[in-house]
Each structure stands twice: as structure tokens, then as C-alpha cells.
């Protein structure tokens, strides 16, 4: 059973729904497995909890 973890900045619930569906569909199409076997975990990380190039994302 595939388990996919997505670590991202905050997104709204409709965007997360679409992402989970698209990731699931990719595994169904690529591996020929039932959608029910695919788990997708979406972990929202606040913009003040990660940075790029030495700058907090919240400060960009």
C-alpha cells in the first residue's frame, strides 16, 4: 500500500482535495492498484516554520 507524504505551505481544503485525487490517480494509473490502497498525508507547515535561502518564507 503506497503512502505519500506531502509537506507544504498552507493551502485551502479544495486545493488539498484536488492534490490527493491527482496523486491517487497517478498511483492507480502507474501501478494498476485500487485507489483504496493509496494513502496521502498532507502536512501543512506554517510559513514561519520553514525557510529558503536563509530567509523564513513568512518574510519573503
PQR file with spaces between the fields and no chain letter, atoms N, CA, C, O and H, PARSE charges and radii, in Angstrom:
ATOM       1  N    UNK     1       0.845   -1.166    0.000 -0.4000 1.5000
ATOM       2  CA   UNK     1       0.000    0.000    0.000 -0.0000 2.0000
ATOM       3  C    UNK     1       0.895    1.235    0.000  0.5500 1.7000
ATOM       4  O    UNK     1       1.662    1.433    0.942 -0.5500 1.4000
ATOM       5  N    UNK     2       0.816    2.066   -1.030 -0.4000 1.5000
ATOM       6  CA   UNK     2       1.620    3.287   -1.069 -0.0000 2.0000
ATOM       7  C    UNK     2       1.136    4.306   -0.043  0.5500 1.7000
ATOM       8  O    UNK     2      -0.066    4.488    0.154 -0.5500 1.4000
ATOM       9  H    UNK     2       0.193    1.905   -1.796  0.4000 1.0000
ATOM      10  N    UNK     3       2.078    4.955    0.594 -0.4000 1.5000
ATOM      11  CA   UNK     3       1.792    6.068    1.489 -0.0000 2.0000
ATOM      12  C    UNK     3       2.630    7.245    1.006  0.5500 1.7000
ATOM      13  O    UNK     3       3.857    7.161    0.950 -0.5500 1.4000
ATOM      14  H    UNK     3       3.054    4.807    0.433  0.4000 1.0000
ATOM      15  N    UNK     4       1.965    8.340    0.657 -0.4000 1.5000
ATOM      16  CA   UNK     4       2.631    9.532    0.146 -0.0000 2.0000
ATOM      17  C    UNK     4       2.476   10.632    1.187  0.5500 1.7000
ATOM      18  O    UNK     4       1.371   10.890    1.663 -0.5500 1.4000
ATOM      19  H    UNK     4       0.968    8.408    0.702  0.4000 1.0000
ATOM      20  N    UNK     5       3.576   11.277    1.538 -0.4000 1.5000
ATOM      21  CA   UNK     5       3.529   12.408    2.458 -0.0000 2.0000
ATOM      22  C    UNK     5       3.889   13.674    1.690  0.5500 1.7000
ATOM      23  O    UNK     5       4.928   13.744    1.034 -0.5500 1.4000
ATOM      24  H    UNK     5       4.474   11.068    1.151  0.4000 1.0000
ATOM      25  N    UNK     6       3.019   14.666    1.780 -0.4000 1.5000
ATOM      26  CA   UNK     6       3.242   15.954    1.129 -0.0000 2.0000
ATOM      27  C    UNK     6       3.463   16.982    2.224  0.5500 1.7000
ATOM      28  O    UNK     6       2.572   17.230    3.036 -0.5500 1.4000
ATOM      29  H    UNK     6       2.175   14.610    2.312  0.4000 1.0000
ATOM      30  N    UNK     7       4.638   17.578    2.249 -0.4000 1.5000
ATOM      31  CA   UNK     7       4.968   18.628    3.205 -0.0000 2.0000
ATOM      32  C    UNK     7       4.923   19.934    2.431  0.5500 1.7000
ATOM      33  O    UNK     7       5.682   20.127    1.481 -0.5500 1.4000
ATOM      34  H    UNK     7       5.361   17.376    1.589  0.4000 1.0000
ATOM      35  N    UNK     8       4.028   20.835    2.839 -0.4000 1.5000
ATOM      36  CA   UNK     8       3.813   22.044    2.049 -0.0000 2.0000
ATOM      37  C    UNK     8       3.413   23.206    2.930  0.5500 1.7000
ATOM      38  O    UNK     8       3.098   23.043    4.109 -0.5500 1.4000
ATOM      39  H    UNK     8       3.411   20.678    3.610  0.4000 1.0000
ATOM      40  N    UNK     9       3.431   24.383    2.329 -0.4000 1.5000
ATOM      41  CA   UNK     9       2.871   25.553    2.977 -0.0000 2.0000
ATOM      42  C    UNK     9       1.356   25.437    2.997  0.5500 1.7000
ATOM      43  O    UNK     9       0.790   24.631    2.259 -0.5500 1.4000
ATOM      44  H    UNK     9       3.687   24.516    1.371  0.4000 1.0000
ATOM      45  N    UNK    10       0.703   26.214    3.814 -0.4000 1.5000
ATOM      46  CA   UNK    10      -0.757   26.123    3.934 -0.0000 2.0000
ATOM      47  C    UNK    10      -1.476   26.304    2.598  0.5500 1.7000
ATOM      48  O    UNK    10      -1.143   27.190    1.811 -0.5500 1.4000
ATOM      49  H    UNK    10       1.163   26.869    4.414  0.4000 1.0000
ATOM      50  N    UNK    11      -2.456   25.457    2.365 -0.4000 1.5000
ATOM      51  CA   UNK    11      -3.331   25.524    1.188 -0.0000 2.0000
ATOM      52  C    UNK    11      -4.765   25.353    1.664  0.5500 1.7000
ATOM      53  O    UNK    11      -5.002   24.850    2.762 -0.5500 1.4000
ATOM      54  H    UNK    11      -2.727   24.738    3.005  0.4000 1.0000
ATOM      55  N    UNK    12      -5.723   25.772    0.841 -0.4000 1.5000
ATOM      56  CA   UNK    12      -7.114   25.600    1.252 -0.0000 2.0000
ATOM      57  C    UNK    12      -7.574   24.171    0.970  0.5500 1.7000
ATOM      58  O    UNK    12      -6.919   23.428    0.240 -0.5500 1.4000
ATOM      59  H    UNK    12      -5.530   26.181   -0.051  0.4000 1.0000
ATOM      60  N    UNK    13      -8.701   23.803    1.554 -0.4000 1.5000
ATOM      61  CA   UNK    13      -9.166   22.415    1.511 -0.0000 2.0000
ATOM      62  C    UNK    13      -9.483   21.962    0.086  0.5500 1.7000
ATOM      63  O    UNK    13      -9.286   20.789   -0.231 -0.5500 1.4000
ATOM      64  H    UNK    13      -9.233   24.407    2.147  0.4000 1.0000
ATOM      65  N    UNK    14      -9.964   22.850   -0.781 -0.4000 1.5000
ATOM      66  CA   UNK    14     -10.238   22.446   -2.162 -0.0000 2.0000
ATOM      67  C    UNK    14      -8.950   22.103   -2.905  0.5500 1.7000
ATOM      68  O    UNK    14      -8.927   21.165   -3.702 -0.5500 1.4000
ATOM      69  H    UNK    14     -10.124   23.803   -0.524  0.4000 1.0000
ATOM      70  N    UNK    15      -7.894   22.843   -2.656 -0.4000 1.5000
ATOM      71  CA   UNK    15      -6.604   22.526   -3.273 -0.0000 2.0000
ATOM      72  C    UNK    15      -6.082   21.181   -2.775  0.5500 1.7000
ATOM      73  O    UNK    15      -5.528   20.400   -3.548 -0.5500 1.4000
ATOM      74  H    UNK    15      -7.912   23.604   -2.008  0.4000 1.0000
ATOM      75  N    UNK    16      -6.262   20.915   -1.476 -0.4000 1.5000
ATOM      76  CA   UNK    16      -5.808   19.631   -0.921 -0.0000 2.0000
ATOM      77  C    UNK    16      -6.610   18.472   -1.504  0.5500 1.7000
ATOM      78  O    UNK    16      -6.049   17.421   -1.813 -0.5500 1.4000
ATOM      79  H    UNK    16      -6.712   21.550   -0.848  0.4000 1.0000
ATOM      80  N    UNK    17      -7.921   18.662   -1.657 -0.4000 1.5000
ATOM      81  CA   UNK    17      -8.757   17.617   -2.267 -0.0000 2.0000
ATOM      82  C    UNK    17      -8.255   17.263   -3.659  0.5500 1.7000
ATOM      83  O    UNK    17      -8.103   16.090   -3.999 -0.5500 1.4000
ATOM      84  H    UNK    17      -8.377   19.516   -1.406  0.4000 1.0000
ATOM      85  N    UNK    18      -8.001   18.288   -4.456 -0.4000 1.5000
ATOM      86  CA   UNK    18      -7.534   18.067   -5.823 -0.0000 2.0000
ATOM      87  C    UNK    18      -6.178   17.370   -5.834  0.5500 1.7000
ATOM      88  O    UNK    18      -5.949   16.465   -6.637 -0.5500 1.4000
ATOM      89  H    UNK    18      -8.124   19.242   -4.181  0.4000 1.0000
ATOM      90  N    UNK    19      -5.283   17.789   -4.946 -0.4000 1.5000
ATOM      91  CA   UNK    19      -3.961   17.181   -4.875 -0.0000 2.0000
ATOM      92  C    UNK    19      -4.048   15.701   -4.497  0.5500 1.7000
ATOM      93  O    UNK    19      -3.399   14.860   -5.119 -0.5500 1.4000
ATOM      94  H    UNK    19      -5.470   18.524   -4.294  0.4000 1.0000
ATOM      95  N    UNK    20      -4.846   15.387   -3.486 -0.4000 1.5000
ATOM      96  CA   UNK    20      -4.999   13.995   -3.047 -0.0000 2.0000
ATOM      97  C    UNK    20      -5.575   13.143   -4.181  0.5500 1.7000
ATOM      98  O    UNK    20      -5.129   12.017   -4.401 -0.5500 1.4000
ATOM      99  H    UNK    20      -5.373   16.070   -2.981  0.4000 1.0000
ATOM     100  N    UNK    21      -6.554   13.675   -4.893 -0.4000 1.5000
ATOM     101  CA   UNK    21      -7.139   12.931   -6.018 -0.0000 2.0000
ATOM     102  C    UNK    21      -6.106   12.695   -7.107  0.5500 1.7000
ATOM     103  O    UNK    21      -5.981   11.581   -7.615 -0.5500 1.4000
ATOM     104  H    UNK    21      -6.916   14.590   -4.714  0.4000 1.0000
ATOM     105  N    UNK    22      -5.360   13.743   -7.470 -0.4000 1.5000
ATOM     106  CA   UNK    22      -4.371   13.609   -8.547 -0.0000 2.0000
ATOM     107  C    UNK    22      -3.250   12.634   -8.184  0.5500 1.7000
ATOM     108  O    UNK    22      -2.822   11.838   -9.020 -0.5500 1.4000
ATOM     109  H    UNK    22      -5.461   14.648   -7.057  0.4000 1.0000
ATOM     110  N    UNK    23      -2.782   12.696   -6.956 -0.4000 1.5000
ATOM     111  CA   UNK    23      -1.732   11.763   -6.520 -0.0000 2.0000
ATOM     112  C    UNK    23      -2.269   10.337   -6.537  0.5500 1.7000
ATOM     113  O    UNK    23      -1.600    9.423   -7.021 -0.5500 1.4000
ATOM     114  H    UNK    23      -3.130   13.343   -6.277  0.4000 1.0000
ATOM     115  N    UNK    24      -3.465   10.149   -6.014 -0.4000 1.5000
ATOM     116  CA   UNK    24      -4.079    8.814   -6.008 -0.0000 2.0000
ATOM     117  C    UNK    24      -4.242    8.292   -7.430  0.5500 1.7000
ATOM     118  O    UNK    24      -3.900    7.145   -7.717 -0.5500 1.4000
ATOM     119  H    UNK    24      -4.008   10.892   -5.621  0.4000 1.0000
ATOM     120  N    UNK    25      -4.763    9.132   -8.319 -0.4000 1.5000
ATOM     121  CA   UNK    25      -4.940    8.721   -9.716 -0.0000 2.0000
ATOM     122  C    UNK    25      -3.615    8.326  -10.365  0.5500 1.7000
ATOM     123  O    UNK    25      -3.571    7.393  -11.167 -0.5500 1.4000
ATOM     124  H    UNK    25      -5.041   10.064   -8.086  0.4000 1.0000
ATOM     125  N    UNK    26      -2.535    9.031  -10.023 -0.4000 1.5000
ATOM     126  CA   UNK    26      -1.227    8.697  -10.590 -0.0000 2.0000
ATOM     127  C    UNK    26      -0.790    7.291  -10.180  0.5500 1.7000
ATOM     128  O    UNK    26      -0.250    6.546  -10.998 -0.5500 1.4000
ATOM     129  H    UNK    26      -2.570    9.789   -9.372  0.4000 1.0000
ATOM     130  N    UNK    27      -1.021    6.929   -8.927 -0.4000 1.5000
ATOM     131  CA   UNK    27      -0.662    5.580   -8.480 -0.0000 2.0000
ATOM     132  C    UNK    27      -1.574    4.527   -9.102  0.5500 1.7000
ATOM     133  O    UNK    27      -1.113    3.450   -9.482 -0.5500 1.4000
ATOM     134  H    UNK    27      -1.460    7.534   -8.263  0.4000 1.0000
ATOM     135  N    UNK    28      -2.850    4.833   -9.206 -0.4000 1.5000
ATOM     136  CA   UNK    28      -3.786    3.899   -9.836 -0.0000 2.0000
ATOM     137  C    UNK    28      -3.376    3.658  -11.286  0.5500 1.7000
ATOM     138  O    UNK    28      -3.317    2.514  -11.736 -0.5500 1.4000
ATOM     139  H    UNK    28      -3.224    5.708   -8.897  0.4000 1.0000
ATOM     140  N    UNK    29      -3.093    4.736  -12.014 -0.4000 1.5000
ATOM     141  CA   UNK    29      -2.702    4.611  -13.414 -0.0000 2.0000
ATOM     142  C    UNK    29      -1.325    3.970  -13.580  0.5500 1.7000
ATOM     143  O    UNK    29      -1.135    3.119  -14.449 -0.5500 1.4000
ATOM     144  H    UNK    29      -3.141    5.665  -11.648  0.4000 1.0000
ATOM     145  N    UNK    30      -0.375    4.375  -12.755 -0.4000 1.5000
ATOM     146  CA   UNK    30       1.000    3.900  -12.896 -0.0000 2.0000
ATOM     147  C    UNK    30       1.219    2.470  -12.434  0.5500 1.7000
ATOM     148  O    UNK    30       1.977    1.719  -13.048 -0.5500 1.4000
ATOM     149  H    UNK    30      -0.530    5.066  -12.049  0.4000 1.0000
ATOM     150  N    UNK    31       0.550    2.096  -11.344 -0.4000 1.5000
ATOM     151  CA   UNK    31       0.775    0.777  -10.756 -0.0000 2.0000
ATOM     152  C    UNK    31      -0.387   -0.186  -10.948  0.5500 1.7000
ATOM     153  O    UNK    31      -0.264   -1.378  -10.666 -0.5500 1.4000
ATOM     154  H    UNK    31      -0.065    2.706  -10.845  0.4000 1.0000
ATOM     155  N    UNK    32      -1.516    0.330  -11.429 -0.4000 1.5000
ATOM     156  CA   UNK    32      -2.675   -0.543  -11.633 -0.0000 2.0000
ATOM     157  C    UNK    32      -3.246   -1.076  -10.330  0.5500 1.7000
ATOM     158  O    UNK    32      -3.727   -2.208  -10.278 -0.5500 1.4000
ATOM     159  H    UNK    32      -1.615    1.298  -11.659  0.4000 1.0000
ATOM     160  N    UNK    33      -3.196   -0.266   -9.278 -0.4000 1.5000
ATOM     161  CA   UNK    33      -3.695   -0.696   -7.975 -0.0000 2.0000
ATOM     162  C    UNK    33      -5.009    0.009   -7.661  0.5500 1.7000
ATOM     163  O    UNK    33      -5.314    1.039   -8.262 -0.5500 1.4000
ATOM     164  H    UNK    33      -2.805    0.654   -9.321  0.4000 1.0000
ATOM     165  N    UNK    34      -5.792   -0.532   -6.726 -0.4000 1.5000
ATOM     166  CA   UNK    34      -7.048    0.127   -6.357 -0.0000 2.0000
ATOM     167  C    UNK    34      -6.787    1.433   -5.609  0.5500 1.7000
ATOM     168  O    UNK    34      -5.848    1.529   -4.819 -0.5500 1.4000
ATOM     169  H    UNK    34      -5.545   -1.368   -6.238  0.4000 1.0000
ATOM     170  N    UNK    35      -7.616    2.425   -5.863 -0.4000 1.5000
ATOM     171  CA   UNK    35      -7.478    3.720   -5.203 -0.0000 2.0000
ATOM     172  C    UNK    35      -7.523    3.582   -3.685  0.5500 1.7000
ATOM     173  O    UNK    35      -6.874    4.346   -2.971 -0.5500 1.4000
ATOM     174  H    UNK    35      -8.378    2.347   -6.505  0.4000 1.0000
ATOM     175  N    UNK    36      -8.277    2.623   -3.197 -0.4000 1.5000
ATOM     176  CA   UNK    36      -8.431    2.439   -1.753 -0.0000 2.0000
ATOM     177  C    UNK    36      -7.140    2.052   -1.051  0.5500 1.7000
ATOM     178  O    UNK    36      -7.049    2.124    0.175 -0.5500 1.4000
ATOM     179  H    UNK    36      -8.805    2.002   -3.776  0.4000 1.0000
ATOM     180  N    UNK    37      -6.136    1.639   -1.829 -0.4000 1.5000
ATOM     181  CA   UNK    37      -4.873    1.235   -1.214 -0.0000 2.0000
ATOM     182  C    UNK    37      -3.878    2.391   -1.092  0.5500 1.7000
ATOM     183  O    UNK    37      -2.817    2.233   -0.488 -0.5500 1.4000
ATOM     184  H    UNK    37      -6.210    1.581   -2.824  0.4000 1.0000
ATOM     185  N    UNK    38      -4.211    3.540   -1.656 -0.4000 1.5000
ATOM     186  CA   UNK    38      -3.299    4.688   -1.660 -0.0000 2.0000
ATOM     187  C    UNK    38      -3.662    5.630   -0.508  0.5500 1.7000
ATOM     188  O    UNK    38      -4.806    6.066   -0.378 -0.5500 1.4000
ATOM     189  H    UNK    38      -5.073    3.669   -2.146  0.4000 1.0000
ATOM     190  N    UNK    39      -2.662    5.933    0.322 -0.4000 1.5000
ATOM     191  CA   UNK    39      -2.840    6.906    1.396 -0.0000 2.0000
ATOM     192  C    UNK    39      -2.007    8.142    1.079  0.5500 1.7000
ATOM     193  O    UNK    39      -0.844    8.035    0.689 -0.5500 1.4000
ATOM     194  H    UNK    39      -1.732    5.579    0.217  0.4000 1.0000
ATOM     195  N    UNK    40      -2.614    9.319    1.251 -0.4000 1.5000
ATOM     196  CA   UNK    40      -1.905   10.577    1.043 -0.0000 2.0000
ATOM     197  C    UNK    40      -2.046   11.397    2.319  0.5500 1.7000
ATOM     198  O    UNK    40      -3.156   11.680    2.769 -0.5500 1.4000
ATOM     199  H    UNK    40      -3.558    9.405    1.568  0.4000 1.0000
ATOM     200  N    UNK    41      -0.932   11.766    2.882 -0.4000 1.5000
ATOM     201  CA   UNK    41      -0.895   12.593    4.098 -0.0000 2.0000
ATOM     202  C    UNK    41      -0.425   13.979    3.696  0.5500 1.7000
ATOM     203  O    UNK    41       0.657   14.127    3.126 -0.5500 1.4000
ATOM     204  H    UNK    41      -0.031   11.536    2.517  0.4000 1.0000
ATOM     205  N    UNK    42      -1.221   14.992    3.984 -0.4000 1.5000
ATOM     206  CA   UNK    42      -0.869   16.375    3.681 -0.0000 2.0000
ATOM     207  C    UNK    42      -0.514   17.072    4.987  0.5500 1.7000
ATOM     208  O    UNK    42      -1.356   17.211    5.874 -0.5500 1.4000
ATOM     209  H    UNK    42      -2.100   14.872    4.447  0.4000 1.0000
ATOM     210  N    UNK    43       0.716   17.502    5.098 -0.4000 1.5000
ATOM     211  CA   UNK    43       1.191   18.176    6.300 -0.0000 2.0000
ATOM     212  C    UNK    43       1.437   19.645    5.974  0.5500 1.7000
ATOM     213  O    UNK    43       2.402   19.990    5.292 -0.5500 1.4000
ATOM     214  H    UNK    43       1.400   17.389    4.378  0.4000 1.0000
ATOM     215  N    UNK    44       0.559   20.495    6.464 -0.4000 1.5000
ATOM     216  CA   UNK    44       0.717   21.932    6.260 -0.0000 2.0000
ATOM     217  C    UNK    44       1.721   22.471    7.272  0.5500 1.7000
ATOM     218  O    UNK    44       1.621   22.211    8.471 -0.5500 1.4000
ATOM     219  H    UNK    44      -0.225   20.215    7.018  0.4000 1.0000
ATOM     220  N    UNK    45       2.676   23.218    6.768 -0.4000 1.5000
ATOM     221  CA   UNK    45       3.697   23.824    7.618 -0.0000 2.0000
ATOM     222  C    UNK    45       3.535   25.342    7.548  0.5500 1.7000
ATOM     223  O    UNK    45       3.573   25.913    6.458 -0.5500 1.4000
ATOM     224  H    UNK    45       2.756   23.429    5.794  0.4000 1.0000
ATOM     225  N    UNK    46       3.354   26.002    8.689 -0.4000 1.5000
ATOM     226  CA   UNK    46       3.216   27.452    8.674 -0.0000 2.0000
ATOM     227  C    UNK    46       4.441   28.116    8.034  0.5500 1.7000
ATOM     228  O    UNK    46       5.561   27.617    8.144 -0.5500 1.4000
ATOM     229  H    UNK    46       3.322   25.538    9.575  0.4000 1.0000
ATOM     230  N    UNK    47       4.211   29.232    7.375 -0.4000 1.5000
ATOM     231  CA   UNK    47       5.299   29.900    6.664 -0.0000 2.0000
ATOM     232  C    UNK    47       6.388   30.422    7.591  0.5500 1.7000
ATOM     233  O    UNK    47       7.489   30.737    7.139 -0.5500 1.4000
ATOM     234  H    UNK    47       3.301   29.638    7.285  0.4000 1.0000
ATOM     235  N    UNK    48       6.089   30.518    8.894 -0.4000 1.5000
ATOM     236  CA   UNK    48       7.133   30.941    9.829 -0.0000 2.0000
ATOM     237  C    UNK    48       7.914   29.756   10.391  0.5500 1.7000
ATOM     238  O    UNK    48       8.710   29.914   11.317 -0.5500 1.4000
ATOM     239  H    UNK    48       5.195   30.263    9.261  0.4000 1.0000
ATOM     240  N    UNK    49       7.683   28.569    9.828 -0.4000 1.5000
ATOM     241  CA   UNK    49       8.362   27.362   10.305 -0.0000 2.0000
ATOM     242  C    UNK    49       9.288   26.738    9.270  0.5500 1.7000
ATOM     243  O    UNK    49       9.791   25.635    9.487 -0.5500 1.4000
ATOM     244  H    UNK    49       7.036   28.441    9.076  0.4000 1.0000
ATOM     245  N    UNK    50       9.525   27.418    8.147 -0.4000 1.5000
ATOM     246  CA   UNK    50      10.482   26.923    7.163 -0.0000 2.0000
ATOM     247  C    UNK    50      11.031   28.088    6.357  0.5500 1.7000
ATOM     248  O    UNK    50      10.421   29.156    6.296 -0.5500 1.4000
ATOM     249  H    UNK    50       9.117   28.314    7.971  0.4000 1.0000
ATOM     250  N    UNK    51      12.178   27.879    5.745 -0.4000 1.5000
ATOM     251  CA   UNK    51      12.819   28.947    5.010 -0.0000 2.0000
ATOM     252  C    UNK    51      13.496   28.441    3.764  0.5500 1.7000
ATOM     253  O    UNK    51      13.688   27.240    3.573 -0.5500 1.4000
ATOM     254  H    UNK    51      12.674   27.012    5.795  0.4000 1.0000
ATOM     255  N    UNK    52      13.853   29.389    2.918 -0.4000 1.5000
ATOM     256  CA   UNK    52      14.563   29.100    1.678 -0.0000 2.0000
ATOM     257  C    UNK    52      15.662   30.142    1.529  0.5500 1.7000
ATOM     258  O    UNK    52      15.412   31.338    1.678 -0.5500 1.4000
ATOM     259  H    UNK    52      13.697   30.364    3.072  0.4000 1.0000
ATOM     260  N    UNK    53      16.871   29.694    1.238 -0.4000 1.5000
ATOM     261  CA   UNK    53      17.973   30.619    1.012 -0.0000 2.0000
ATOM     262  C    UNK    53      18.298   31.504    2.193  0.5500 1.7000
ATOM     263  O    UNK    53      18.735   32.642    2.018 -0.5500 1.4000
ATOM     264  H    UNK    53      17.074   28.722    1.117  0.4000 1.0000
ATOM     265  N    UNK    54      18.088   30.992    3.407 -0.4000 1.5000
ATOM     266  CA   UNK    54      18.425   31.735    4.609 -0.0000 2.0000
ATOM     267  C    UNK    54      17.361   32.711    5.088  0.5500 1.7000
ATOM     268  O    UNK    54      17.590   33.483    6.019 -0.5500 1.4000
ATOM     269  H    UNK    54      17.732   30.068    3.550  0.4000 1.0000
ATOM     270  N    UNK    55      16.186   32.673    4.442 -0.4000 1.5000
ATOM     271  CA   UNK    55      15.097   33.581    4.804 -0.0000 2.0000
ATOM     272  C    UNK    55      13.833   32.786    5.105  0.5500 1.7000
ATOM     273  O    UNK    55      13.463   31.881    4.357 -0.5500 1.4000
ATOM     274  H    UNK    55      16.000   32.046    3.685  0.4000 1.0000
ATOM     275  N    UNK    56      13.172   33.135    6.213 -0.4000 1.5000
ATOM     276  CA   UNK    56      11.888   32.499    6.502 -0.0000 2.0000
ATOM     277  C    UNK    56      10.908   32.802    5.367  0.5500 1.7000
ATOM     278  O    UNK    56      10.874   33.913    4.837 -0.5500 1.4000
ATOM     279  H    UNK    56      13.472   33.870    6.821  0.4000 1.0000
ATOM     280  N    UNK    57      10.133   31.818    5.015 -0.4000 1.5000
ATOM     281  CA   UNK    57       9.140   32.011    3.968 -0.0000 2.0000
ATOM     282  C    UNK    57       8.161   33.114    4.342  0.5500 1.7000
ATOM     283  O    UNK    57       7.684   33.835    3.466 -0.5500 1.4000
ATOM     284  H    UNK    57      10.160   30.916    5.445  0.4000 1.0000
ATOM     285  N    UNK    58       7.858   33.255    5.610 -0.4000 1.5000
ATOM     286  CA   UNK    58       6.946   34.316    6.078 -0.0000 2.0000
ATOM     287  C    UNK    58       7.495   35.708    5.787  0.5500 1.7000
ATOM     288  O    UNK    58       6.730   36.666    5.671 -0.5500 1.4000
ATOM     289  H    UNK    58       8.245   32.669    6.322  0.4000 1.0000
ATOM     290  N    UNK    59       8.813   35.825    5.669 -0.4000 1.5000
ATOM     291  CA   UNK    59       9.443   37.122    5.433 -0.0000 2.0000
ATOM     292  C    UNK    59       9.644   37.443    3.954  0.5500 1.7000
ATOM     293  O    UNK    59      10.113   38.529    3.612 -0.5500 1.4000
ATOM     294  H    UNK    59       9.434   35.047    5.763  0.4000 1.0000
ATOM     295  N    UNK    60       9.301   36.528    3.102 -0.4000 1.5000
ATOM     296  CA   UNK    60       9.514   36.749    1.663 -0.0000 2.0000
ATOM     297  C    UNK    60       8.440   37.608    1.063  0.5500 1.7000
ATOM     298  O    UNK    60       8.471   37.889   -0.135 -0.5500 1.4000
ATOM     299  H    UNK    60       8.921   35.646    3.380  0.4000 1.0000
